[in-house]
Amino acid sequence: MMNKAIKITLGLMLVGSAVFAQSLDDARKAIDAEQYQKGKALLKTMTISQPTNAENFFVLGNLYLTTSPINQRPDYIDSAKTAFTKGVAANNEFPLNYIGLGAVELAMKGNPKANFDKAMELTKRKDHVTDLYIGKAYTNAPVPKISEALVHLEKAKALDDKDARIFLALGDAYREQMKNSEAFSAYRTGYDLDKSLVRSKVELGKINKLSKAYPEAIAEYNSVIALAPNYGPAYRELAEAYLPWALSSQKEYDTRINEALKYYEKYMDLTDRSLDSRLRHADFLYLAKDFKALEAEAKAMAQLERANARVLRYLAYSAFENGNYAASAQALKEFMAKVEPARIISQDYLYLGRAQMKDTTMLAQGMVNINKAVELDSTNAAVMSEIALELYKARKYEEAAKAYEIAIKNPERELLDYFYLGSSYYFDYGNKKTAQLNPSNDLLVKADSAFSYLIQRAPTTHQGWLYRGRINRLLDGPDDEKGLAVPFYEKYVDLLTVEKPELAAANTNNLVQAYTYLGSVAARRDGNNTKAKQYFDKVLALDPNNTTAQQAIKAIGGSK
């Protein structure tokens, strides 16, 4: 009877042990498959049901420390430290939790030596696992220490050159050093040693991706999927390979970026949709220009506890693209208030400024923010050309001029921007003159400068010469005593009658304006009535009923 009871007890113990071992293995597999919430749940349950098993605490702490953005979430470092400390309390002879505490020191930019030395002191002579995890800790630190990592990983390999995990870790270390050939060899050896370690094949694909061999990387990931169709990281890496491949070809961009989005969503379906993965998903939605989906996802993420401030950025960008300008501006203001100034990028100021400029009461504020965006990245000035044209068409010439002043800061600006810049200043002056607001001649000087730049680079732009004529006539005064506009009107006439006569018919009124001015200057300033009559005759040839020309010819009579 006693023997039977002993057998039953031993059997239960073995079953319990097998269940426990399987559970720890399940947790590790979940973590490797980037099902982090599942892995964490399993490990938390195990730390309660097996409180004396120190390894459970080590794997949990490692999960917090190596699979999360620790530079952004210091609370993860605290959670890791708590888990490792409990592991030491559960069994102070188990070395790995001391490695975990050393890794926490690295994450906090401290010195891990005391904890790593303690781990080595507790390690049996031929046990390679301690060196393996110390090496990984150095590699995975926020500031990697690869020389130290390689010392321990080589020691681990010397103790056991059949453990595929060592070669996976060596590959990671070499890749951190940008030694892609050595990394490729290590990953390949790791996979050859253990065909179930598909992570090694994924890393081989990453090496191809780093070398910009995108088709080869994609082929490698597809071979992983053929072996393990539900292995999420392979789909994530497929997405990450299609992304730069899309950016390398404008023609293929839409097709490839949508492939990237499709594979990332497959990755999301196979994993636990952590906030980190959802944030990356948001990146793909933005690049694929799926702004409706992005706004919905950003709104959902914003409801989560401890939501990353980046969520507000996605909410702002997508709201703007969907026409929700007030919501866009509000989200960006909240984002900027939450983050340190170093995290605010030029695009943030650009979107905020554009959203504010959709509200006519906030044009000035919008201009200030777009100027900030341009100061950070001059290529942002490109969008101002579009905004400025809208203002110009709405006859908001003062605001249009300010907008075009920003637009021409774009290194790839269009010459047409200078035409509209000059026109904006010219019409702004005219409107203020009509309203008797005594506008400054500085507006005319700025207009003239813009048209001068235009015709220097495009000398046959006849309208540039016409506007320079008009502007300089205004600068000259009512009696045209200096004749400032003469060279510009003369060039305008030459362009339309000699160089491009096919344009004359469509510009009759402007030619009349030019001939009338030139005739007036010839008569009043130069006293050359013969030349004046020639100009006025040209006016009448274009406009026989022009009373100004008729009266001028009558006034100068036949005098020479």
CORSUL-V650500 format. One record per helix or strand of 3 or more residues. SS is the DSSP state (~ for helix, > for strand). FROM is the first residue (numbers start at 1). TO is the last residue. If there is no record, write none. Layout:
SS&FROM&TO / SS&FROM&TO
This chain:
~&2&32 / ~&36&49 / ~&54&66 / ~&74&90 / ~&96&107 / ~&113&122 / ~&129&140 / ~&146&159 / ~&164&176 / ~&180&193 / ~&198&210 / ~&214&227 / ~&232&247 / ~&253&270 / ~&275&287 / ~&291&302 / ~&310&321 / ~&325&338 / ~&341&343 / ~&346&356 / ~&360&376 / ~&378&393 / ~&397&407 / ~&415&434 / ~&442&457 / ~&462&476 / ~&486&499 / ~&501&503 / ~&505&524 / ~&529&542 / ~&547&556
